[in-house]
């Protein structure tokens, strides 16, 4: 459900109109322009005894449109109440036991829906620890909350509060099929990230990272890349981290610092094999269609709901053509279940089981999740 105005009264009224059972929780996805409602909303929902979780995102998606205002509300059956895991800015991450997920989720194709602070550190470490605890018991699906300004503030919420440097994990009792694609193609590589520091690439093939990157981009563009115009140019030339069994994992480089180091959205492991990628509008839109088609259940089941996690940087790249990407997803979902309207968010990073089933933090990608009874 999409509501045009995300204030406490409208959100509570919308939830009241939906059928909730004891094992249900409300997923609330709010466009960042309306984040001022969150503190009051939390207090009101707590007084009414409603389980809920959600986050603040640059825009929300409903059907073939994106919205700068409003909220998406979805009632989901859950194994237990949403887990809020704080302190992701600390490498000593403490996870709950997730006892019900481990004992009741086996062989069910359930999903761990993850909403986290997209601007916190240690996201890859958190996902690795989560996989070490749960393995392939569940599918992993979600995205990074936060502001398009890239200023870190509280952006995820549960009954426990409105916080930053945190993640929410909720186990949804629905069979889940995921599709994930990006559409970016290799133009150079592989190169080795010979020296990195979390999300900063310092050296490529034992040379200054910016110098190596600039040589490739200059040759393709026919003009000289400078640090001043780096962001505007680099959004079309992300890195790809080699991933066995799937597309490269995209890493967006958003800045070159005074040392010629490249700052990325998401961590880059030292000695990772990288490629430099390039996309076209048609290749990205085609990838969205492929991600949607991958959500088709092998038994031909009807979808109960469809959630779309789409990177905000795809909007910046596609501009007015982004509507075509969303229309492609809607057409694909309608071909599976005609009465289902895709809902979702534009995110600061996407989360999906990938290749071998290990959850990855992605950039510039689209993840489509189809939830079946």
Beta strands, then each sheet from edge to edge (+ up, - down):
strand 1: 2-3
strand 2: 24-31
strand 3: 52-57
strand 4: 59-62
strand 5: 65-67
strand 6: 71-77
strand 7: 83-86
strand 8: 111-117
strand 9: 139-145
strand 10: 156-158
strand 11: 161-163
strand 12: 166-172
strand 13: 175-181
strand 14: 185-192
strand 15: 195-197
strand 16: 200-204
strand 17: 207-208
strand 18: 239-241
strand 19: 249-256
strand 20: 262-265
strand 21: 273-278
strand 22: 303-311
strand 23: 343-347
strand 24: 350-354
strand 25: 358-362
strand 26: 366-372
sheet 1: 1+ 6- 2+ 3+ 10- 11+
sheet 2: 5+ 4- 23+ 22+ 26- 13+
sheet 3: 7+ 12- 8+ 9+ 24- 25+
sheet 4: 14+ 21- 18+ 19- 20+ 16- 15+
sheet 5: 14+ 21- 18+ 19- 20+ 16- 17+
end
